[in-house]
Amino acid sequence: MIYDEDDYLRALARYSDLDNKTWVIQYFELYKSTLNWPPGLPPINRCKLVKGTLREKFNSTYRAALYEFNFKMDNDKQTLQLQ
């Protein structure tokens, strides 16, 4: 799926409305759009995350929220499991 700046803006706007666990789960697919994630390898941020853009702000906000939890990413299936 292709996302635009409005998608990142809407997700960031919902950050304060939802508890962090719900927000992380709900916006995982959007987060994946900010990554390069080859099957079987760990994800890395896209090189085109320009500082100050909504995409970059969403990526950094998501990462900060994600690291509040114990989690596991399945690099083959490209899925997330919160523990």
N, C-alpha and C positions, 0 to 999 in steps of 0.2 A: 504494500500500500504506500502511496505517496502522501506525505504530510506537508502542510505549509505552515507559515509562521503563526497563523490563527490557532492551529492545533496546539502548538507549544504554549501560546498565550492562555488558552482555555485550561490547559493542564496546570499551568502555574497558578492561575486564578483559583483553581480547586484545591490547591495545596493546603490552604488554611481552613478549608471547609471540611476536609476529610481527616480521619486519623491517619497517621503515617503508613501503617500497614496496609490499609485499604487503598490509599493513594498509590503506593508502590506496586501493588498487585494490578490495580486498574490501568496504570500507565506503563506497564512493562513493554508492551508492543511499541509504544511511542518512543520509549527509551532505546529499544533496539534499532530504531531508525537513525539514531545518533552514533551508531557503532559500525565498525567493520567486524563481522563475526563469521569467519570461515568455519564450516562444519569441522568439528573435532579440535578446534583451537580456541583458546580463550578470547573474549572480545577485547577490542581496543577502540578508543575514540576515533571517530573519523577525523581526517586531517583538515577538513573544511569547517571545523567548529570555530568560527571567528568570534573572538572575545567581544562580548557586549551584545551579541545577537540573542534572540529568544531561544534558538536551538541550543546554544552554548549554555545559557542560563538554566534551561530545563535540564540539560545533561548534568550540570554540576549540582543542581538541587536534587535531582533524582539520586545521584551517586551518594550524596550526603545522607539522604533519607534511607537509602538501601543499607548503608553501612551501620545504621542503628540496630540492625537485626543480624542474627546468624542466618546465613543463606548459603545455598548451593546452586551453582549454575551448571546445567548439563550442556556441555559444549557440543555434543553430537546432536541432541534434539533442540538445542537453543531455547531451553526453558529455564525457569527460575523456581526454586523451592525455598520458601521461608521456613525456618525451623523454630 
